[in-house]
Amino acid sequence: MEESAREIERQSGNQDIKIARLRTLKAPTKLNPAARYNSFVIQTHDPTTANKWIKSGVYYNCRLYPVEQHTP
């Protein structure tokens, strides 16, 4: 997951976003390996950064993914 977090930061371009923690929404043991998509929770210490991503989305592997605020 650490490698994926750094790759998301790199692909975010000039947004200068630092990810504090990246985890899956479901427990890793409950993930379906054949699923096309999985949900992730991206945690950051900067609320301004979080708001930027909520507005603009996240680029990962040349694709833009929508972002929404996570409420546990």
PQR file with spaces between the fields and no chain letter, atoms N, CA, C, O and H, PARSE charges and radii, in Angstrom:
ATOM       1  N    MET     1       0.811   -1.194    0.000 -0.4000 1.5000
ATOM       2  CA   MET     1       0.000    0.000    0.000 -0.0000 2.0000
ATOM       3  C    MET     1       0.863    1.270    0.000  0.5500 1.7000
ATOM       4  O    MET     1       0.491    2.292   -0.577 -0.5500 1.4000
ATOM       5  N    GLU     2       2.005    1.180    0.651 -0.4000 1.5000
ATOM       6  CA   GLU     2       2.896    2.346    0.699 -0.0000 2.0000
ATOM       7  C    GLU     2       3.343    2.746   -0.704  0.5500 1.7000
ATOM       8  O    GLU     2       3.399    3.932   -1.027 -0.5500 1.4000
ATOM       9  H    GLU     2       2.307    0.349    1.120  0.4000 1.0000
ATOM      10  N    GLU     3       3.658    1.767   -1.526 -0.4000 1.5000
ATOM      11  CA   GLU     3       4.080    2.043   -2.899 -0.0000 2.0000
ATOM      12  C    GLU     3       2.945    2.695   -3.699  0.5500 1.7000
ATOM      13  O    GLU     3       3.188    3.613   -4.482 -0.5500 1.4000
ATOM      14  H    GLU     3       3.613    0.803   -1.263  0.4000 1.0000
ATOM      15  N    SER     4       1.730    2.232   -3.509 -0.4000 1.5000
ATOM      16  CA   SER     4       0.574    2.819   -4.194 -0.0000 2.0000
ATOM      17  C    SER     4       0.343    4.254   -3.743  0.5500 1.7000
ATOM      18  O    SER     4       0.009    5.113   -4.559 -0.5500 1.4000
ATOM      19  H    SER     4       1.532    1.486   -2.873  0.4000 1.0000
ATOM      20  N    ALA     5       0.517    4.523   -2.455 -0.4000 1.5000
ATOM      21  CA   ALA     5       0.348    5.878   -1.929 -0.0000 2.0000
ATOM      22  C    ALA     5       1.350    6.831   -2.567  0.5500 1.7000
ATOM      23  O    ALA     5       0.984    7.938   -2.960 -0.5500 1.4000
ATOM      24  H    ALA     5       0.788    3.825   -1.792  0.4000 1.0000
ATOM      25  N    ARG     6       2.608    6.416   -2.675 -0.4000 1.5000
ATOM      26  CA   ARG     6       3.636    7.273   -3.286 -0.0000 2.0000
ATOM      27  C    ARG     6       3.349    7.488   -4.772  0.5500 1.7000
ATOM      28  O    ARG     6       3.602    8.569   -5.305 -0.5500 1.4000
ATOM      29  H    ARG     6       2.906    5.517   -2.355  0.4000 1.0000
ATOM      30  N    GLU     7       2.827    6.468   -5.436 -0.4000 1.5000
ATOM      31  CA   GLU     7       2.504    6.588   -6.856 -0.0000 2.0000
ATOM      32  C    GLU     7       1.337    7.556   -7.067  0.5500 1.7000
ATOM      33  O    GLU     7       1.353    8.338   -8.017 -0.5500 1.4000
ATOM      34  H    GLU     7       2.621    5.590   -5.004  0.4000 1.0000
ATOM      35  N    ILE     8       0.345    7.516   -6.212 -0.4000 1.5000
ATOM      36  CA   ILE     8      -0.777    8.471   -6.299 -0.0000 2.0000
ATOM      37  C    ILE     8      -0.262    9.889   -6.088  0.5500 1.7000
ATOM      38  O    ILE     8      -0.664   10.805   -6.805 -0.5500 1.4000
ATOM      39  H    ILE     8       0.332    6.880   -5.439  0.4000 1.0000
ATOM      40  N    GLU     9       0.621   10.081   -5.113 -0.4000 1.5000
ATOM      41  CA   GLU     9       1.209   11.402   -4.882 -0.0000 2.0000
ATOM      42  C    GLU     9       1.957   11.885   -6.117  0.5500 1.7000
ATOM      43  O    GLU     9       1.834   13.044   -6.513 -0.5500 1.4000
ATOM      44  H    GLU     9       0.947    9.337   -4.530  0.4000 1.0000
ATOM      45  N    ARG    10       2.733   10.987   -6.724 -0.4000 1.5000
ATOM      46  CA   ARG    10       3.527   11.366   -7.902 -0.0000 2.0000
ATOM      47  C    ARG    10       2.621   11.743   -9.063  0.5500 1.7000
ATOM      48  O    ARG    10       2.890   12.713   -9.771 -0.5500 1.4000
ATOM      49  H    ARG    10       2.833   10.046   -6.403  0.4000 1.0000
ATOM      50  N    GLN    11       1.558   10.988   -9.263 -0.4000 1.5000
ATOM      51  CA   GLN    11       0.673   11.229  -10.391 -0.0000 2.0000
ATOM      52  C    GLN    11      -0.262   12.414  -10.165  0.5500 1.7000
ATOM      53  O    GLN    11      -0.929   12.858  -11.100 -0.5500 1.4000
ATOM      54  H    GLN    11       1.340   10.199   -8.688  0.4000 1.0000
ATOM      55  N    SER    12      -0.320   12.931   -8.943 -0.4000 1.5000
ATOM      56  CA   SER    12      -1.194   14.076   -8.673 -0.0000 2.0000
ATOM      57  C    SER    12      -0.629   15.374   -9.227  0.5500 1.7000
ATOM      58  O    SER    12      -1.285   16.414   -9.169 -0.5500 1.4000
ATOM      59  H    SER    12       0.222   12.570   -8.184  0.4000 1.0000
ATOM      60  N    GLY    13       0.582   15.318   -9.764 -0.4000 1.5000
ATOM      61  CA   GLY    13       1.162   16.480  -10.437 -0.0000 2.0000
ATOM      62  C    GLY    13       1.517   17.597   -9.490  0.5500 1.7000
ATOM      63  O    GLY    13       2.211   17.388   -8.495 -0.5500 1.4000
ATOM      64  H    GLY    13       1.114   14.473   -9.812  0.4000 1.0000
ATOM      65  N    ASN    14       1.036   18.791   -9.805 -0.4000 1.5000
ATOM      66  CA   ASN    14       1.446   19.988   -9.058 -0.0000 2.0000
ATOM      67  C    ASN    14       0.596   20.240   -7.823  0.5500 1.7000
ATOM      68  O    ASN    14       0.688   21.318   -7.237 -0.5500 1.4000
ATOM      69  H    ASN    14       0.473   18.960  -10.613  0.4000 1.0000
ATOM      70  N    GLN    15      -0.222   19.294   -7.411 -0.4000 1.5000
ATOM      71  CA   GLN    15      -1.078   19.527   -6.251 -0.0000 2.0000
ATOM      72  C    GLN    15      -0.329   19.402   -4.932  0.5500 1.7000
ATOM      73  O    GLN    15      -0.851   19.801   -3.890 -0.5500 1.4000
ATOM      74  H    GLN    15      -0.297   18.418   -7.887  0.4000 1.0000
ATOM      75  N    ASP    16       0.888   18.855   -4.956 -0.4000 1.5000
ATOM      76  CA   ASP    16       1.735   18.746   -3.759 -0.0000 2.0000
ATOM      77  C    ASP    16       0.965   18.129   -2.592  0.5500 1.7000
ATOM      78  O    ASP    16       0.835   18.738   -1.530 -0.5500 1.4000
ATOM      79  H    ASP    16       1.312   18.531   -5.802  0.4000 1.0000
ATOM      80  N    ILE    17       0.460   16.919   -2.800 -0.4000 1.5000
ATOM      81  CA   ILE    17      -0.354   16.236   -1.808 -0.0000 2.0000
ATOM      82  C    ILE    17       0.461   15.133   -1.155  0.5500 1.7000
ATOM      83  O    ILE    17       1.122   14.354   -1.841 -0.5500 1.4000
ATOM      84  H    ILE    17       0.566   16.424   -3.663  0.4000 1.0000
ATOM      85  N    LYS    18       0.416   15.066    0.163 -0.4000 1.5000
ATOM      86  CA   LYS    18       1.099   14.021    0.910 -0.0000 2.0000
ATOM      87  C    LYS    18       0.057   13.134    1.585  0.5500 1.7000
ATOM      88  O    LYS    18      -0.804   13.615    2.321 -0.5500 1.4000
ATOM      89  H    LYS    18      -0.122   15.698    0.721  0.4000 1.0000
ATOM      90  N    ILE    19       0.151   11.836    1.325 -0.4000 1.5000
ATOM      91  CA   ILE    19      -0.776   10.873    1.904 -0.0000 2.0000
ATOM      92  C    ILE    19      -0.197   10.368    3.219  0.5500 1.7000
ATOM      93  O    ILE    19       0.926    9.866    3.257 -0.5500 1.4000
ATOM      94  H    ILE    19       0.851   11.445    0.728  0.4000 1.0000
ATOM      95  N    ALA    20      -0.966   10.502    4.295 -0.4000 1.5000
ATOM      96  CA   ALA    20      -0.517   10.009    5.598 -0.0000 2.0000
ATOM      97  C    ALA    20      -0.737    8.508    5.707  0.5500 1.7000
ATOM      98  O    ALA    20       0.074    7.792    6.293 -0.5500 1.4000
ATOM      99  H    ALA    20      -1.878   10.910    4.264  0.4000 1.0000
ATOM     100  N    ARG    21      -1.857    8.035    5.128 -0.4000 1.5000
ATOM     101  CA   ARG    21      -2.172    6.608    5.198 -0.0000 2.0000
ATOM     102  C    ARG    21      -3.127    6.255    4.068  0.5500 1.7000
ATOM     103  O    ARG    21      -4.034    7.022    3.744 -0.5500 1.4000
ATOM     104  H    ARG    21      -2.516    8.617    4.652  0.4000 1.0000
ATOM     105  N    LEU    22      -2.916    5.094    3.475 -0.4000 1.5000
ATOM     106  CA   LEU    22      -3.791    4.568    2.432 -0.0000 2.0000
ATOM     107  C    LEU    22      -4.210    3.173    2.871  0.5500 1.7000
ATOM     108  O    LEU    22      -3.373    2.336    3.209 -0.5500 1.4000
ATOM     109  H    LEU    22      -2.180    4.471    3.738  0.4000 1.0000
ATOM     110  N    ARG    23      -5.524    2.935    2.860 -0.4000 1.5000
ATOM     111  CA   ARG    23      -6.013    1.614    3.249 -0.0000 2.0000
ATOM     112  C    ARG    23      -7.253    1.295    2.440  0.5500 1.7000
ATOM     113  O    ARG    23      -7.882    2.184    1.866 -0.5500 1.4000
ATOM     114  H    ARG    23      -6.204    3.615    2.586  0.4000 1.0000
ATOM     115  N    THR    24      -7.600    0.016    2.400 -0.4000 1.5000
ATOM     116  CA   THR    24      -8.817   -0.388    1.712 -0.0000 2.0000
ATOM     117  C    THR    24     -10.012   -0.131    2.618  0.5500 1.7000
ATOM     118  O    THR    24      -9.888   -0.135    3.843 -0.5500 1.4000
ATOM     119  H    THR    24      -7.090   -0.706    2.867  0.4000 1.0000
ATOM     120  N    LEU    25     -11.172    0.094    2.004 -0.4000 1.5000
ATOM     121  CA   LEU    25     -12.371    0.347    2.783 -0.0000 2.0000
ATOM     122  C    LEU    25     -12.815   -0.929    3.498  0.5500 1.7000
ATOM     123  O    LEU    25     -13.258   -0.884    4.646 -0.5500 1.4000
ATOM     124  H    LEU    25     -11.272    0.097    1.009  0.4000 1.0000
ATOM     125  N    LYS    26     -12.695   -2.064    2.813 -0.4000 1.5000
ATOM     126  CA   LYS    26     -13.005   -3.353    3.432 -0.0000 2.0000
ATOM     127  C    LYS    26     -11.730   -3.945    4.025  0.5500 1.7000
ATOM     128  O    LYS    26     -10.619   -3.550    3.670 -0.5500 1.4000
ATOM     129  H    LYS    26     -12.336   -2.101    1.881  0.4000 1.0000
ATOM     130  N    ALA    27     -11.908   -4.883    4.921 -0.4000 1.5000
ATOM     131  CA   ALA    27     -10.759   -5.603    5.466 -0.0000 2.0000
ATOM     132  C    ALA    27     -10.069   -6.354    4.333  0.5500 1.7000
ATOM     133  O    ALA    27     -10.748   -6.902    3.464 -0.5500 1.4000
ATOM     134  H    ALA    27     -12.810   -5.204    5.210  0.4000 1.0000
ATOM     135  N    PRO    28      -8.743   -6.394    4.318 -0.5600 1.5000
ATOM     136  CA   PRO    28      -8.020   -7.080    3.228  0.2800 2.0000
ATOM     137  C    PRO    28      -8.467   -8.528    3.016  0.5500 1.7000
ATOM     138  O    PRO    28      -8.429   -9.027    1.891 -0.5500 1.4000
ATOM     139  N    THR    29      -8.885   -9.199    4.074 -0.4000 1.5000
ATOM     140  CA   THR    29      -9.320  -10.589    3.932 -0.0000 2.0000
ATOM     141  C    THR    29     -10.671  -10.710    3.225  0.5500 1.7000
ATOM     142  O    THR    29     -11.025  -11.783    2.735 -0.5500 1.4000
ATOM     143  H    THR    29      -8.916   -8.794    4.988  0.4000 1.0000
ATOM     144  N    LYS    30     -11.425   -9.606    3.171 -0.4000 1.5000
ATOM     145  CA   LYS    30     -12.751   -9.639    2.542 -0.0000 2.0000
ATOM     146  C    LYS    30     -12.742   -9.110    1.113  0.5500 1.7000
ATOM     147  O    LYS    30     -13.789   -9.074    0.467 -0.5500 1.4000
ATOM     148  H    LYS    30     -11.138   -8.735    3.568  0.4000 1.0000
ATOM     149  N    LEU    31     -11.581   -8.698    0.607 -0.4000 1.5000
ATOM     150  CA   LEU    31     -11.496   -8.180   -0.752 -0.0000 2.0000
ATOM     151  C    LEU    31     -11.612   -9.313   -1.764  0.5500 1.7000
ATOM     152  O    LEU    31     -11.066  -10.398   -1.566 -0.5500 1.4000
ATOM     153  H    LEU    31     -10.730   -8.727    1.132  0.4000 1.0000
ATOM     154  N    ASN    32     -12.318   -9.049   -2.829 -0.4000 1.5000
ATOM     155  CA   ASN    32     -12.458  -10.022   -3.899 -0.0000 2.0000
ATOM     156  C    ASN    32     -11.334   -9.773   -4.904  0.5500 1.7000
ATOM     157  O    ASN    32     -11.306   -8.712   -5.527 -0.5500 1.4000
ATOM     158  H    ASN    32     -12.762   -8.167   -2.989  0.4000 1.0000
ATOM     159  N    PRO    33     -10.418  -10.706   -5.080 -0.5600 1.5000
ATOM     160  CA   PRO    33      -9.299  -10.485   -6.008  0.2800 2.0000
ATOM     161  C    PRO    33      -9.743  -10.364   -7.467  0.5500 1.7000
ATOM     162  O    PRO    33      -8.996   -9.836   -8.291 -0.5500 1.4000
ATOM     163  N    ALA    34     -10.935  -10.840   -7.796 -0.4000 1.5000
ATOM     164  CA   ALA    34     -11.431  -10.763   -9.166 -0.0000 2.0000
ATOM     165  C    ALA    34     -12.243   -9.476   -9.430  0.5500 1.7000
ATOM     166  O    ALA    34     -12.684   -9.242  -10.555 -0.5500 1.4000
ATOM     167  H    ALA    34     -11.541  -11.269   -7.126  0.4000 1.0000
ATOM     168  N    ALA    35     -12.433   -8.663   -8.409 -0.4000 1.5000
ATOM     169  CA   ALA    35     -13.218   -7.440   -8.566 -0.0000 2.0000
ATOM     170  C    ALA    35     -12.486   -6.440   -9.449  0.5500 1.7000
ATOM     171  O    ALA    35     -11.263   -6.316   -9.381 -0.5500 1.4000
ATOM     172  H    ALA    35     -12.075   -8.853   -7.495  0.4000 1.0000
ATOM     173  N    ARG    36     -13.248   -5.725  -10.280 -0.4000 1.5000
ATOM     174  CA   ARG    36     -12.633   -4.705  -11.146 -0.0000 2.0000
ATOM     175  C    ARG    36     -12.181   -3.496  -10.353  0.5500 1.7000
ATOM     176  O    ARG    36     -11.154   -2.893  -10.665 -0.5500 1.4000
ATOM     177  H    ARG    36     -14.241   -5.826  -10.334  0.4000 1.0000
ATOM     178  N    TYR    37     -12.943   -3.136   -9.329 -0.4000 1.5000
ATOM     179  CA   TYR    37     -12.652   -1.942   -8.541 -0.0000 2.0000
ATOM     180  C    TYR    37     -12.739   -2.259   -7.052  0.5500 1.7000
ATOM     181  O    TYR    37     -13.470   -3.157   -6.634 -0.5500 1.4000
ATOM     182  H    TYR    37     -13.777   -3.626   -9.076  0.4000 1.0000
ATOM     183  N    ASN    38     -11.989   -1.514   -6.272 -0.4000 1.5000
ATOM     184  CA   ASN    38     -12.071   -1.562   -4.816 -0.0000 2.0000
ATOM     185  C    ASN    38     -12.070   -0.125   -4.316  0.5500 1.7000
ATOM     186  O    ASN    38     -11.559    0.775   -4.982 -0.5500 1.4000
ATOM     187  H    ASN    38     -11.395   -0.785   -6.612  0.4000 1.0000
ATOM     188  N    SER    39     -12.642    0.076   -3.152 -0.4000 1.5000
ATOM     189  CA   SER    39     -12.657    1.414   -2.549 -0.0000 2.0000
ATOM     190  C    SER    39     -11.486    1.548   -1.587  0.5500 1.7000
ATOM     191  O    SER    39     -11.144    0.617   -0.858 -0.5500 1.4000
ATOM     192  H    SER    39     -13.057   -0.655   -2.611  0.4000 1.0000
ATOM     193  N    PHE    40     -10.878    2.736   -1.603 -0.4000 1.5000
ATOM     194  CA   PHE    40      -9.751    3.020   -0.731 -0.0000 2.0000
ATOM     195  C    PHE    40     -10.043    4.256    0.095  0.5500 1.7000
ATOM     196  O    PHE    40     -10.802    5.132   -0.319 -0.5500 1.4000
ATOM     197  H    PHE    40     -11.156    3.493   -2.194  0.4000 1.0000
ATOM     198  N    VAL    41      -9.437    4.315    1.258 -0.4000 1.5000
ATOM     199  CA   VAL    41      -9.512    5.485    2.116 -0.0000 2.0000
ATOM     200  C    VAL    41      -8.130    6.111    2.108  0.5500 1.7000
ATOM     201  O    VAL    41      -7.141    5.474    2.472 -0.5500 1.4000
ATOM     202  H    VAL    41      -8.821    3.603    1.594  0.4000 1.0000
ATOM     203  N    ILE    42      -8.075    7.378    1.685 -0.4000 1.5000
ATOM     204  CA   ILE    42      -6.823    8.127    1.672 -0.0000 2.0000
ATOM     205  C    ILE    42      -6.889    9.130    2.810  0.5500 1.7000
ATOM     206  O    ILE    42      -7.775    9.984    2.848 -0.5500 1.4000
ATOM     207  H    ILE    42      -8.878    7.895    1.390  0.4000 1.0000
ATOM     208  N    GLN    43      -5.948    9.023    3.734 -0.4000 1.5000
ATOM     209  CA   GLN    43      -5.920    9.941    4.864 -0.0000 2.0000
ATOM     210  C    GLN    43      -4.761   10.907    4.702  0.5500 1.7000
ATOM     211  O    GLN    43      -3.658   10.529    4.306 -0.5500 1.4000
ATOM     212  H    GLN    43      -5.228    8.330    3.703  0.4000 1.0000
ATOM     213  N    THR    44      -5.039   12.164    5.019 -0.4000 1.5000
ATOM     214  CA   THR    44      -4.025   13.206    4.974 -0.0000 2.0000
ATOM     215  C    THR    44      -4.182   14.086    6.208  0.5500 1.7000
ATOM     216  O    THR    44      -5.262   14.140    6.796 -0.5500 1.4000
ATOM     217  H    THR    44      -5.935   12.471    5.341  0.4000 1.0000
ATOM     218  N    HIS    45      -3.123   14.771    6.600 -0.4000 1.5000
ATOM     219  CA   HIS    45      -3.177   15.632    7.780 -0.0000 2.0000
ATOM     220  C    HIS    45      -3.657   17.037    7.440  0.5500 1.7000
ATOM     221  O    HIS    45      -3.885   17.847    8.339 -0.5500 1.4000
ATOM     222  H    HIS    45      -2.246   14.727    6.122  0.4000 1.0000
ATOM     223  N    ASP    46      -3.811   17.330    6.168 -0.4000 1.5000
ATOM     224  CA   ASP    46      -4.146   18.679    5.723 -0.0000 2.0000
ATOM     225  C    ASP    46      -5.566   18.729    5.159  0.5500 1.7000
ATOM     226  O    ASP    46      -5.819   18.151    4.102 -0.5500 1.4000
ATOM     227  H    ASP    46      -3.626   16.672    5.438  0.4000 1.0000
ATOM     228  N    PRO    47      -6.505   19.407    5.841 -0.5600 1.5000
ATOM     229  CA   PRO    47      -7.875   19.475    5.332  0.2800 2.0000
ATOM     230  C    PRO    47      -7.982   20.201    3.990  0.5500 1.7000
ATOM     231  O    PRO    47      -8.874   19.896    3.198 -0.5500 1.4000
ATOM     232  N    THR    48      -7.092   21.150    3.725 -0.4000 1.5000
ATOM     233  CA   THR    48      -7.102   21.852    2.447 -0.0000 2.0000
ATOM     234  C    THR    48      -6.788   20.883    1.320  0.5500 1.7000
ATOM     235  O    THR    48      -7.406   20.929    0.256 -0.5500 1.4000
ATOM     236  H    THR    48      -6.368   21.398    4.368  0.4000 1.0000
ATOM     237  N    THR    49      -5.829   20.010    1.559 -0.4000 1.5000
ATOM     238  CA   THR    49      -5.467   18.986    0.593 -0.0000 2.0000
ATOM     239  C    THR    49      -6.638   18.053    0.340  0.5500 1.7000
ATOM     240  O    THR    49      -6.945   17.733   -0.808 -0.5500 1.4000
ATOM     241  H    THR    49      -5.327   19.972    2.423  0.4000 1.0000
ATOM     242  N    ALA    50      -7.287   17.619    1.397 -0.4000 1.5000
ATOM     243  CA   ALA    50      -8.432   16.722    1.262 -0.0000 2.0000
ATOM     244  C    ALA    50      -9.528   17.384    0.428  0.5500 1.7000
ATOM     245  O    ALA    50     -10.131   16.736   -0.427 -0.5500 1.4000
ATOM     246  H    ALA    50      -7.038   17.879    2.330  0.4000 1.0000
ATOM     247  N    ASN    51      -9.784   18.644    0.666 -0.4000 1.5000
ATOM     248  CA   ASN    51     -10.813   19.366   -0.098 -0.0000 2.0000
ATOM     249  C    ASN    51     -10.437   19.495   -1.567  0.5500 1.7000
ATOM     250  O    ASN    51     -11.308   19.436   -2.435 -0.5500 1.4000
ATOM     251  H    ASN    51      -9.294   19.171    1.361  0.4000 1.0000
ATOM     252  N    LYS    52      -9.146   19.672   -1.857 -0.4000 1.5000
ATOM     253  CA   LYS    52      -8.692   19.736   -3.250 -0.0000 2.0000
ATOM     254  C    LYS    52      -9.034   18.447   -3.978  0.5500 1.7000
ATOM     255  O    LYS    52      -9.547   18.471   -5.097 -0.5500 1.4000
ATOM     256  H    LYS    52      -8.438   19.720   -1.152  0.4000 1.0000
ATOM     257  N    TRP    53      -8.743   17.312   -3.329 -0.4000 1.5000
ATOM     258  CA   TRP    53      -9.007   16.023   -3.957 -0.0000 2.0000
ATOM     259  C    TRP    53     -10.495   15.750   -4.081  0.5500 1.7000
ATOM     260  O    TRP    53     -10.927   15.133   -5.054 -0.5500 1.4000
ATOM     261  H    TRP    53      -8.325   17.292   -2.420  0.4000 1.0000
ATOM     262  N    ILE    54     -11.281   16.193   -3.123 -0.4000 1.5000
ATOM     263  CA   ILE    54     -12.731   15.995   -3.223 -0.0000 2.0000
ATOM     264  C    ILE    54     -13.263   16.743   -4.437  0.5500 1.7000
ATOM     265  O    ILE    54     -14.154   16.250   -5.128 -0.5500 1.4000
ATOM     266  H    ILE    54     -10.930   16.694   -2.332  0.4000 1.0000
ATOM     267  N    LYS    55     -12.728   17.922   -4.701 -0.4000 1.5000
ATOM     268  CA   LYS    55     -13.180   18.721   -5.851 -0.0000 2.0000
ATOM     269  C    LYS    55     -12.635   18.204   -7.178  0.5500 1.7000
ATOM     270  O    LYS    55     -13.352   18.179   -8.178 -0.5500 1.4000
ATOM     271  H    LYS    55     -12.004   18.323   -4.140  0.4000 1.0000
ATOM     272  N    SER    56     -11.355   17.788   -7.189 -0.4000 1.5000
ATOM     273  CA   SER    56     -10.714   17.470   -8.467 -0.0000 2.0000
ATOM     274  C    SER    56     -10.641   15.979   -8.784  0.5500 1.7000
ATOM     275  O    SER    56     -10.489   15.614   -9.950 -0.5500 1.4000
ATOM     276  H    SER    56     -10.772   17.809   -6.377  0.4000 1.0000
ATOM     277  N    GLY    57     -10.744   15.112   -7.783 -0.4000 1.5000
ATOM     278  CA   GLY    57     -10.579   13.680   -8.008 -0.0000 2.0000
ATOM     279  C    GLY    57      -9.119   13.288   -7.874  0.5500 1.7000
ATOM     280  O    GLY    57      -8.257   14.130   -7.625 -0.5500 1.4000
ATOM     281  H    GLY    57     -10.867   15.408   -6.836  0.4000 1.0000
ATOM     282  N    VAL    58      -8.852   12.000   -8.043 -0.4000 1.5000
ATOM     283  CA   VAL    58      -7.505   11.452   -7.893 -0.0000 2.0000
ATOM     284  C    VAL    58      -7.110   10.739   -9.181  0.5500 1.7000
ATOM     285  O    VAL    58      -7.859    9.915   -9.704 -0.5500 1.4000
ATOM     286  H    VAL    58      -9.553   11.316   -8.246  0.4000 1.0000
ATOM     287  N    TYR    59      -5.924   11.068   -9.682 -0.4000 1.5000
ATOM     288  CA   TYR    59      -5.376   10.361  -10.839 -0.0000 2.0000
ATOM     289  C    TYR    59      -4.550    9.180  -10.358  0.5500 1.7000
ATOM     290  O    TYR    59      -3.714    9.307   -9.464 -0.5500 1.4000
ATOM     291  H    TYR    59      -5.315   11.738   -9.256  0.4000 1.0000
ATOM     292  N    TYR    60      -4.801    8.032  -10.968 -0.4000 1.5000
ATOM     293  CA   TYR    60      -4.010    6.838  -10.671 -0.0000 2.0000
ATOM     294  C    TYR    60      -4.016    5.967  -11.911  0.5500 1.7000
ATOM     295  O    TYR    60      -5.076    5.626  -12.437 -0.5500 1.4000
ATOM     296  H    TYR    60      -5.480    7.929  -11.695  0.4000 1.0000
ATOM     297  N    ASN    61      -2.836    5.611  -12.371 -0.4000 1.5000
ATOM     298  CA   ASN    61      -2.678    4.807  -13.590 -0.0000 2.0000
ATOM     299  C    ASN    61      -3.438    5.405  -14.771  0.5500 1.7000
ATOM     300  O    ASN    61      -4.192    4.716  -15.458 -0.5500 1.4000
ATOM     301  H    ASN    61      -1.976    5.888  -11.943  0.4000 1.0000
ATOM     302  N    CYS    62      -3.226    6.688  -14.987 -0.4000 1.5000
ATOM     303  CA   CYS    62      -3.796    7.420  -16.137 -0.0000 2.0000
ATOM     304  C    CYS    62      -5.324    7.455  -16.130  0.5500 1.7000
ATOM     305  O    CYS    62      -5.944    7.562  -17.187 -0.5500 1.4000
ATOM     306  H    CYS    62      -2.614    7.247  -14.429  0.4000 1.0000
ATOM     307  N    ARG    63      -5.916    7.367  -14.983 -0.4000 1.5000
ATOM     308  CA   ARG    63      -7.368    7.424  -14.892 -0.0000 2.0000
ATOM     309  C    ARG    63      -7.767    8.319  -13.735  0.5500 1.7000
ATOM     310  O    ARG    63      -7.137    8.295  -12.678 -0.5500 1.4000
ATOM     311  H    ARG    63      -5.412    7.280  -14.124  0.4000 1.0000
ATOM     312  N    LEU    64      -8.816    9.112  -13.934 -0.4000 1.5000
ATOM     313  CA   LEU    64      -9.323    9.990  -12.894 -0.0000 2.0000
ATOM     314  C    LEU    64     -10.414    9.281  -12.121  0.5500 1.7000
ATOM     315  O    LEU    64     -11.395    8.814  -12.701 -0.5500 1.4000
ATOM     316  H    LEU    64      -9.328    9.131  -14.793  0.4000 1.0000
ATOM     317  N    TYR    65     -10.243    9.201  -10.805 -0.4000 1.5000
ATOM     318  CA   TYR    65     -11.224    8.560   -9.939 -0.0000 2.0000
ATOM     319  C    TYR    65     -11.931    9.620   -9.103  0.5500 1.7000
ATOM     320  O    TYR    65     -11.284   10.544   -8.611 -0.5500 1.4000
ATOM     321  H    TYR    65      -9.446    9.581  -10.334  0.4000 1.0000
ATOM     322  N    PRO    66     -13.242    9.505   -8.932 -0.5600 1.5000
ATOM     323  CA   PRO    66     -13.967   10.458   -8.089  0.2800 2.0000
ATOM     324  C    PRO    66     -13.617   10.246   -6.616  0.5500 1.7000
ATOM     325  O    PRO    66     -13.259    9.144   -6.199 -0.5500 1.4000
ATOM     326  N    VAL    67     -13.727   11.308   -5.852 -0.4000 1.5000
ATOM     327  CA   VAL    67     -13.383   11.272   -4.425 -0.0000 2.0000
ATOM     328  C    VAL    67     -14.570   11.822   -3.644  0.5500 1.7000
ATOM     329  O    VAL    67     -15.220   12.781   -4.062 -0.5500 1.4000
ATOM     330  H    VAL    67     -14.017   12.203   -6.191  0.4000 1.0000
ATOM     331  N    GLU    68     -14.833   11.206   -2.524 -0.4000 1.5000
ATOM     332  CA   GLU    68     -15.858   11.729   -1.612 -0.0000 2.0000
ATOM     333  C    GLU    68     -15.350   11.609   -0.192  0.5500 1.7000
ATOM     334  O    GLU    68     -14.486   10.783    0.105 -0.5500 1.4000
ATOM     335  H    GLU    68     -14.305   10.427   -2.185  0.4000 1.0000
ATOM     336  N    GLN    69     -15.891   12.435    0.678 -0.4000 1.5000
ATOM     337  CA   GLN    69     -15.473   12.412    2.064 -0.0000 2.0000
ATOM     338  C    GLN    69     -15.944   11.120    2.712  0.5500 1.7000
ATOM     339  O    GLN    69     -17.090   10.703    2.543 -0.5500 1.4000
ATOM     340  H    GLN    69     -16.593   13.105    0.437  0.4000 1.0000
ATOM     341  N    HIS    70     -15.041   10.494    3.457 -0.4000 1.5000
ATOM     342  CA   HIS    70     -15.362    9.228    4.127 -0.0000 2.0000
ATOM     343  C    HIS    70     -15.915    9.518    5.511  0.5500 1.7000
ATOM     344  O    HIS    70     -15.296   10.227    6.304 -0.5500 1.4000
ATOM     345  H    HIS    70     -14.110   10.833    3.594  0.4000 1.0000
ATOM     346  N    THR    71     -17.080    8.967    5.791 -0.4000 1.5000
ATOM     347  CA   THR    71     -17.668    9.066    7.119 -0.0000 2.0000
ATOM     348  C    THR    71     -17.825    7.659    7.654  0.5500 1.7000
ATOM     349  O    THR    71     -18.681    6.908    7.187 -0.5500 1.4000
ATOM     350  H    THR    71     -17.583    8.391    5.146  0.4000 1.0000
ATOM     351  N    PRO    72     -16.991    7.288    8.648 -0.5600 1.5000
ATOM     352  CA   PRO    72     -17.051    5.906    9.167  0.2800 2.0000
ATOM     353  C    PRO    72     -18.386    5.591    9.823  0.5500 1.7000
ATOM     354  O    PRO    72     -18.590    4.477   10.305 -0.5500 1.4000
